[in-house]
């Protein structure tokens, strides 16, 4: 799944949901920690965006 949001005067920001690839992409606990932190930040930003501005692309 891909979550996209249109930003006025800029381009469209898209964020692929990396959760299904977690096991293959993240092999060390250290990387997993960074990955989770980054994912949380991204999700927080996406939640702060109004729902009507977010367009989901599957």
C-alpha angles and dihedrals in degrees: 000000000000125000116205134184129186115229117204114248090004137070130280114280115218129189121190115215103244097186097100089054095047096108096047097041101042116056105155127058090232093057091043090056092052090043093053092047091051092046091051091051091050092048091048091053091047091051091052089057114089112257094235089059093054120086119194119214119190 
